[in-house]
Amino acid sequence: MLCNVAFWDRALRFIISVLALSFALAGGPLWFWGLGLYGLATAGWGLCPIYSFFRFRTLR
């Protein structure tokens, strides 16, 4: 599988996603659910579709 997200980027995405989901669970806006789930998915798989579209990589 082609990965384009480095370890530090994956860790940062995971932390931000957990915070976003916690805020959404506490009654935050609905779009925080999408942000949190997208971040968890890309952190878990190591592949970001937005990075792929713009041909950007943090993994060397």
C-alpha positions as CSV (number, residue, x, y, z in Angstrom):
1,M,0.0,0.0,0.0
2,L,1.3,3.5,-0.8
3,C,1.6,5.6,2.2
4,N,2.1,9.4,2.1
5,V,1.9,10.4,5.7
6,A,5.0,10.2,8.0
7,F,4.9,8.9,11.6
8,W,5.0,12.4,13.1
9,D,2.1,13.5,10.9
10,R,0.1,10.4,11.8
11,A,0.6,11.0,15.5
12,L,-0.4,14.6,15.2
13,R,-3.5,13.7,13.2
14,F,-4.4,11.1,15.9
15,I,-4.1,13.6,18.8
16,I,-6.1,16.3,16.9
17,S,-8.8,13.8,15.9
18,V,-9.2,12.5,19.5
19,L,-9.6,16.1,20.7
20,A,-12.1,16.9,17.9
21,L,-14.2,13.8,18.7
22,S,-14.1,14.6,22.4
23,F,-15.4,18.1,21.6
24,A,-18.1,16.8,19.3
25,L,-19.2,14.3,21.9
26,A,-19.4,17.1,24.5
27,G,-21.9,19.0,22.3
28,G,-19.7,20.8,19.7
29,P,-20.7,21.4,16.1
30,L,-21.6,18.5,13.8
31,W,-18.6,19.0,11.5
32,F,-16.2,18.1,14.3
33,W,-17.5,14.5,13.9
34,G,-16.3,14.5,10.3
35,L,-13.0,16.1,11.1
36,G,-12.3,13.6,13.9
37,L,-13.3,10.5,11.9
38,Y,-11.4,11.6,8.8
39,G,-8.3,12.3,10.9
40,L,-8.5,8.9,12.6
41,A,-8.9,7.1,9.3
42,T,-6.0,8.8,7.7
43,A,-3.8,8.3,10.8
44,G,-4.7,4.6,10.8
45,W,-4.1,3.9,7.2
46,G,-1.2,6.3,6.6
47,L,-2.8,7.5,3.4
48,C,-4.3,11.0,2.9
49,P,-6.5,11.4,-0.2
50,I,-6.0,15.2,-0.1
51,Y,-2.2,14.8,0.0
52,S,-2.5,12.4,-3.0
53,F,-4.6,14.8,-5.0
54,F,-2.0,17.6,-4.6
55,R,0.9,15.1,-4.9
56,F,2.2,16.1,-1.4
57,R,4.0,13.7,0.9
58,T,5.4,14.0,4.4
59,L,6.9,10.5,4.3
60,R,10.3,10.3,2.7
